[in-house]
Amino acid sequence: MSSRGEGGSASTGAAVGGSTGGGIGASSGSGGASAGATSGGAGGTAASSGSGGAAASSGASAGGSSGAAATSGGASGSCALTLGQSDLFFGDVQLGIAASQVLTLGNDGTAECQISQIAIGSGSDPSFALASGQGLAEVVMVGGSASISVTMMITSETGPAKRTGTLSFATNDPANPTVSVPLTGLVEQDSETPGWPQWRHDSANTGFANEDSSAMHGVVAWESSIGVPGAGTTWTSSPVIDLENTTYVLGLLSGGDGLYAIGDDGTQHWSILLDDAQTNPLPSTPSLLTGGLITLLAQAGGPNLFYTSDSGIAISGLAYTGGFFASRPNADAQGRIFCASAPESVPGTGSFSALVYATSSGAPELAASLSLPFATISQTASVALDQNDDSYWAGDGQVVAIGPPFLAFQPESSWPAGGVTVATAAGSVGGVVSQVAYDPYAGRVVVASSWEAEAAGLYSVQTSISALDPTSGTIEWTTALPAASIPADLAALPSAAGNSAPAIGPDGTIYVGTGAGLAALDGSTGSTTWTFASANVTSSAAVAADGSIFFGAEDGTFYALSSSGTERFAISTAGPISSEPAITSENSVVFVSDDGNLYFLE
């Protein structure tokens, strides 16, 4: 950090800075002695050009606090300011521990660069501040350098996980009279969260794990059978992983649906039978709770919420008589389970319900419920939570926001009555499937809606992505991705449209599967950053801290891409891949193929 601006004099020629690094003045020529060379006073403007004694009347005392800079008409040469960084990124910042970043300044010009009015920009997150001892002015000599130091201190986890701001200052560079440098930092998340404890990894449904997978080479370390698939068998259930890297996944047993526990060496620890009447794995995903408990939604003899231990012992179950479960369970930090139900009646009639179960008593019990204003054509829904336990529910192209269950479990009054419509699809086959996520870094709700269309025996998958303001429900942007044709045999699969939920990287990039492959979108604008061509993608992507993206396609190929959309590796399986992968803490990935195997990649 440079401090050339301190203690400058007010004599003629080139007075630099006041006692607090304030205004910068430069003068030449004839005129009144009191106006020719003073540096900016408190809020004043020092700017003489040799025309008389009144030029500095508003800034006539040295040592001002924030005077504006201006160059004199008689000076030779000019400043050409350079920045060592285009932005300052603080990375993950721990609560209560200050992080710092330094902006380096250079000068490629023929006159010194005078920097003034250094400040954190208006509208910046309050966690950003100038470092202690950082002056409000700097001088960069020709061919020299200087620096500006900024700190970030998180004092509360309330608010978005991604904090932004700007560093601003004025210069005498004629090409850059004002400069604004973006500031970004992330609130460090709880490192004790299990490797991949539930569908989409976390209650916000981001699909992001803070694990480095850069050393992966795509080698299949082992594969484990989780059932013998029959004609039309589809795995839409996804694996979850605990702190010991044990994988829990739904599959098929000799008597019906079952739950498997498989160690990180491929050894099956145990399996339990859940249903003796089904020939497809349950269309749910386990959710790991605190205390080594597992919950999942099932249809065993009727809609049930199962509650088991991590040793495979069934502790309790709860029958639900209001329809059937239409979403995967989403658990919050307090062990509450959020899920949606749809009526058993003919599709298109009745209504969805939002359900919250409490598990603190040792058995699940219904704690709150609310009717959702969704159509029931697709009979599929999803729910995402923000850091304040507000919940966002999506189904059939609509989104509803509901307040925390420990307050009034009611729709947010600031949202439109009846929710927000983000997609409509007249003539669709099976309705619109909408999957919702909450972006904790930017504080926005993201919804991916897909539907299948048929014309003259030809099928296509269409997908749109929308971002909403979580406070008002206002749609910030909607991007319609190009429709993609799919073979008729794949169109017959239940997961042919809409199983792909949005994944959100820490830089705000949104990844979503389409009928033509995987698309990456800018979270701020909705513009498409890149696309990767593959077979129809109904598998939701998983994103690692190094920027790697993992997903499967319906031709049985599993892909790993870099953050720029280039292929890292790909492997082939003997069946379509409809479920999402999970990233482990051992620099590996697990996923399920419809060939009936769980794959472990290193």
N, C-alpha and C positions, 0 to 999 in steps of 0.2 A: 504494500500500500504506500503510495507516494504522499508526501505532505508538503509539496512545494508551495501550496497556497497559504500557509500559516505565517502570520506576522509580517505581511507585505507592507511596504511604505506607500505613501501617496504622493510621491514626487513625480515630476513630469517624465514622460518617455514610456514607461511600461510598468505601471503599478500592478502587482499580482496579489489578489486575495486579501481579505481581512483576517481578523484574529480567529474567525470560525470558518475560514475557507470560503468566503462569500463571493461577491461579484468580481469580475475581472475587467479591468479597464486598460485601454491603450490609446495614446494620443500623440499627435504631432502637429506641427504648424504653429501659427501665431494665435494669440488670444489671451484671455484673462488667465492669470496664474491659478486661480482657484478652480478653473474648470478643465484645464488641459490634461490632468493625469490622475484623477482620483479613481480608486476602485469603488465598486457599488456599495452604496449604503444600504440601510435596512429596506429591502424591497426596491431600491432605486435602480436606475439604469445609467451606467457610466459609459458614455459614448461621445467623445469629442472628436471633431474633425478640423480643428483649427479655426473655428468661426466665431469665437467669442466666449465671454465669461459665463453664459447661462447654460452651457451644455450639460453641466453636472449639478444643477441646482437641486435635483431630487435625489441625488445619491452622493452628497459631497463629503461624506465622512468615511475614512478608511475603516475596515473591520466590519462591513455589513454582513448580514446573515444570508441573503439569498439574491443578491443583485444579478441582473441578466448580463450576459456577455455580449460585446459587440466589438468589431475590429475597426481600427482607425483607417481613414482614407489614405494616410501617408505611409502605412507599413508596407514593406516589401516582402514578397513571397506569400505562401499560404499553407495552412495546415491540411494534411491529408490523413485523417484518422483511420486506423485499422483496429478491428476487434479480434482478439484471440479466440473467442467463442461466439457462436451465433445465439446461444441460449445457455442458461445455467440450470443443470439438472442435479438435484440433491439426492436422488435415489430414495431408498427406504429410510425414513427418519423415525427413531424411537421416541416415544412419548417422554417429554421432559429433558431430552438430551439435544443440545444445539448442534446443528450441522452447518458447515460453512462452504462457500464456493467463492472463487476469485475470478473476476473478469480482467483479462489482460488487455491493455491498450498499447497501440504502437503509433508511430508517426512516419509516414513515407513522404511527407511534404517538405517544403523549404522554409517553413516558419513554425514556431512552437504551437502545439495544440493546447488550447485553453478550455478546460472542462469545468462546467459550473452547474448549479442546481441539481446536484446528485441526490436522488430520492427514490424511495419505493413508490411506484406509480399508484394513482388513485384506483380503487377497486381491487387491489391486491389482497390476498389472504393475509390476515393479521399475523400469521406465523413468520412472515418475512420481515427482515429489518436490516438496516445497514450495520455492519460489524462495529463493535466498540472501538473508538478511535478513528473510524473512517471519516475523513473530512467531507465537506460538501463541495469541494473543488479540487481539481488536480491539474497539473501541467505536464505535457508530454513533449520533451525536447525533440528536435529533428533527429531521426534515427534512434531515438531512445524508447523507453517504455515506462508505463505506470500501471497501477492496478486499482480496482475497486472491490472491496470485500463485502459479501452479503451473508447473513446467517438465516437459518430456518429453525424455529423452535416450536414443536407441537405441544400445546398445553392442554388440549382436550381432543379425545377421539370422536367427539360429536361433530358431525359434518362429513363432507366427502372424503374418501381416502386419498384422492388426488387433489393437492393444493396448488394453485397457480397464482402468479402475480407478474409484475414487470419491474425492472430497474430502469429508471429514466434519467436523462441528463441533457444539458445543452452544450454545444460546442461552437467553436469559431471556424469549423470546417465548412466552407461554402456549399459543399455537396451534401453534408449531413448536419444541419443546424440543430436538430434534435434527434436523440437516439432512444429507442425503447428495446430492452433486452428481455425476452420471456424468462420467467422463473417457474420451475416445476419441482415438486417433491411429493413423495408418497408416504402416507402414514403406515408405518410398519405393522403388519398384521400378526396375529398370535401365531407363534412358531410351533405351538403344541397341537395345532389342528392335525388330526390324522391325515395320512398321505392323500387319500381320496375317499372321504367318509360318506358321500352320498351322490345322487345324480347331479351332474354338473359341478361336482367338487364341493361347493359351498352353498349357503342359503341364498346368495344372490344369483346363483346359476351362472357364474362367469365362465366355468370350464377352464380356469387358469390355476396352475399349481406352481408355487415358488420353488421349483426344482430345476437343476441344470441338466439337460439331456444332450449337451453338445458332444459328449464322448460316445453316444450310441452309434452302432454300426448296422443295426437292423438284423442282427443274428437271432434266430429263434433258439433260445436257450432250452426251452421245453414247451410241450403242449400237453394239456390234460383234458380227457374226455369228460364232458358234463351232460352226456345224454346221446342217445342214438336218434338222429333226426329222421322224420318220415317225410312223406310228400307234403310240401307246403309248410314245413316247420320253419318258423321265423323267431330268432332271438332279438327282441327289442329291449330286453333287460340288460343293464350294464353292470360291470363289476365295480365293487367298492373295496377299499384297502384300509386296514387299520395301521396303528403305529408300529406293529411288529411285522408289517408287510404281508399279513395274511389277507388273501383275496376271498371275498364272499360274492357268490354269483348264483343266480337262479338257473336251473337246468331241468333235465328230465331224469327221473328214476324209474325203475321197473314198474312201480305202481302209479306213476303220475308225476306231477310237478314236485320239485324239490329244491332245497337250498344247500349249496356246497360251501365248505371252507377249505381252501387250498393254500399250503405254505409257499414261501418264495422259492423253494426248490422243486415245486411241482407235486409234492406229496399231499394227498387228500387227507385232511385232518378228520373231517366228519361230514355227513350229509343227513338231512332229515326230510321226510315226506310231508308235503303240505297239502296235496290235493290228489285224489285218486280218480279224477274224472276227466282230466285234461290231457291233450296230446301235444299242446304247444307250451313252451315255458311261459310262466306268468308275465304279462306285460307290465311289470313293475320293476323297481330297483330297490335293493335294501338300503336302509339308512342307519348309520352307526351313531348311537347315542353315548353319553357319558356313562361310565361304570360298566363298560363291556356289554352293553345291550344292543340288540339289533331289532329294528322294526321294518315291516314291509306290508304292503297291501296285497290282498289276494281274494280269490273267489271260491275258496274251498267250501263247498256246500252252501254258498251264499257269500256276499261281501264280508270280508273279515280283515281286521287289523291285527296282525300277528306281532307278538312281543317275545323275543327269545334272548338267550344269553350267548356270549361268544364261544361257549363250549357246546353249542348245539342243543341245548335243553329248552323245550318250549315252556315259557313261563306262563303266558296267558294269551288270550285272544279276545277280541271284541267284535261281535256281530253288528253290522250296520244294516238297518232295514229301509233306509230312504233311497235305495237305488244301488248303484255299483260305483266303485272307486274309478275315477276318470283321470287321475293324475298320479305321478310318482310322489312318494312322501318327501317333504322338505322339513328338516329339523333345524330349530334355532339353538342358540347357546344355552337356553334354559331347558332344553329337552322337549319343548312343545313340538308337535307334529302338525304340519299344515298340509292339507290335501283337498281335492275337489271330488265331488260325486256327481253322477248324472243319473237320470231316472231309468228304470228298467223298461219303461214304456216305449212305444214306437218312436224311433228317432224323429226329431222335429217337434215333439210335444214335451210338456213338462219343463223343468228348469234345472240348471246346475245348482249346487250348493257349495259354499266355502266352509270347510270344517277345520277346527283346531282341537287337537287332543292333548291333554296334559298327561305326563308320565311320572310325575314326582312321587305319586303314591305307590309306585311299584307295579301298577297295571294301567294300561291306557284307558282314559275316560274322556268322553266328549265334553270339552270346556266351552266351546262357542261354535255357532253355526249361523250362516246367513245365505239367503237365496241370491244367486248370481243371475243377472239379466242376459244370459247367453242363449242363443239358439242351440239346439241339441242335434244338429245334423251330423257332425263328426263325432260327438260324444267324447271328445278329448280336450283336456285342459292342462294348464301348468300354473305354478305360483312361484314368485320370487320375493325375497325379503330385502329391505334395506337395513342400514345399521341402527335405525330407530324402531325396528319391528313393524313398520308399515309394510303391508303386503300388496303385491300387484298380481292380479289374476287374469289370465288370457284364455280365450276359447272362441272358436268360430269367428275370428277376425275382430274380436272385441277385447277391450282391456278395462278393468275396474281396479280402483285403489281402495283399500280398506285400512282403517286405523289399527293400532296395536291391540292385541287381544286382552291386555291387562287394563285397557281403557274401554271405551265403548267400541265394540267390534262392529263398526258401521262404515259405509262408504264415505270416503273423504268428501266433505261438503264443498271443497274448492274445485273438485272435478265436476264435469257435466253429469247431470242426473242420468243414470242408466249406463254410464261408462263412455268410452271413446271407441268409435269404429275405425280400425286401421286397414281393413281389407274386406272387400266384397267379391264374390265370385259366382255370378249367375251361371247356372248350368254346370257347376262343378260336379265331379263324381265323388260323393262322400263328404262334401262340405269342406270348409277351410280349417286347417290345423294350425293353431297359433301357439308358439312357444315364447315365453317371456324371460328376460334376464334384467338385472339391475346393475348398471355400471357404477361401481363404488368410487372409481377414480374421477369421473366427470359428473356424477350425480344425475344420471338420466336413465329412463326406462327404455329398453330395447326389445322389440317384438319382431320375430320372424314368422311370417304367415305363408303357408304353401297350400296349393290345391292342385288337384288332378283334373284335367279337361279331356274330353273325348269328342272327336269329330270324324265321322265316316270311318270308324274303326281305328283311327290313329289317336294315340295318347300323348299327352304332354304334361310336364310339371312346371308350374309357375310359382314364383317366389317373390315376395316383397318384404322389405325391411323398413321399420318405422322407429323413430326415436321420439320420446315424449318427455316433457317437463314433469318431474314427479310431483311438483307442488300443485300445478293447475291442470295437468293432463293435456296441455297444448301439444299438438304434433309439431315437432321441430323440423322434421323432414321425413319423407318417404321415398325409398328407391325401389323401383320395379326392376328386377333382374330379368334378363331375356328368358323366354320360355324355351324349354328343351324337350325334344321328343324322346320317349322311352319305349322300349319294346313292349308289346302287349302282354308277354308272359310276366314281365316285371310289374306291369300295371296291376296285375291281379293280386300282388302281395299287399297285405294290410299296411305295410310301412312305405308304400311307394311314394307317398307325398307327406311332407310335414314332420317327419320324425327328427329332422335336423334343427336343433335349437341354436341360437346365436352364442358364439364364444367371444369373450372380450379380453384382449390383451392389456397389459398395464399401460401401454401407450395410447389406449383408446381405440385401437383397431378392432373392427368387428369381423368375425369369420363365420360364414354360414354355407351349408351345403345346398346345392341346387341340382336340377336334373342334368346339368352339364358339367358338374365338378364342384370346386370350392371357390368362393369369392371372398375377397378382403375389401372392406369398406372403411373409409375415414369416418370415425365416430362423430366428428364435429359437423361434417357436411353431408354425409351419406354418399359421397362420390366413390366410385369403384376404384380402388388402388391397384388391384391386379386380380386376375382369374387364373385358375389352374384347371385344365381340361381333364376330365375323367368320366367314368360311367356315373350314372345317377347316384348322388350322395344323400342318403338319409341318415347317416351316422353323424352325430354332433361331434365337432372337433374338440380336441384337448390341446391347450397351449402351455408350453413350459417357459421358465424364466429366461432361457437363452433365446427365446423367440421361435423355437421349433413348434410346428403344428402337426398334429397326428389325427388321422381320420381314415375311415374305410369306405369303400364303394360297393355298389350292388353287383359288380362283376367279380367280387371276392378279393379285390386288391386292397391292401393296407398301405397307406402312404405316410411318409414323413417329409415335410417341407420346411425350408428355411423361412425366416420372417419376410423375405422378399418374394416368396412364392416359387422358388426353385426346388426341384426334387432332391431330397437327401438320400432316400432309399425307398424301395417298394418291395413288398413280398406278396405272393399269391396264396390264396386258400381255396378250398374246394366248395365254398358256399358264399352267398352274399353276406355283406357285413352291414347290419342295420343298427347295432348298438354302439354306444360311444366307448372309446378307450379310456383307461385310467393311468395316470402317471404315478410311479412309485418313488420313494425316497432313495432307491438304490440305482438311480440312473437307468431305469428301465420302464417299459410300458406293457400293460396287459390289455387284451381285447378278446372279444368273442366273435366267432364266425358261425354262420348257419350250418357249417359242416359238423357242429356239435363239439367243437374244441375251444378251450381257453388257451390263448397263446401268450407267451412271456418273451418279450424282445429285449435284447441287450445291445 
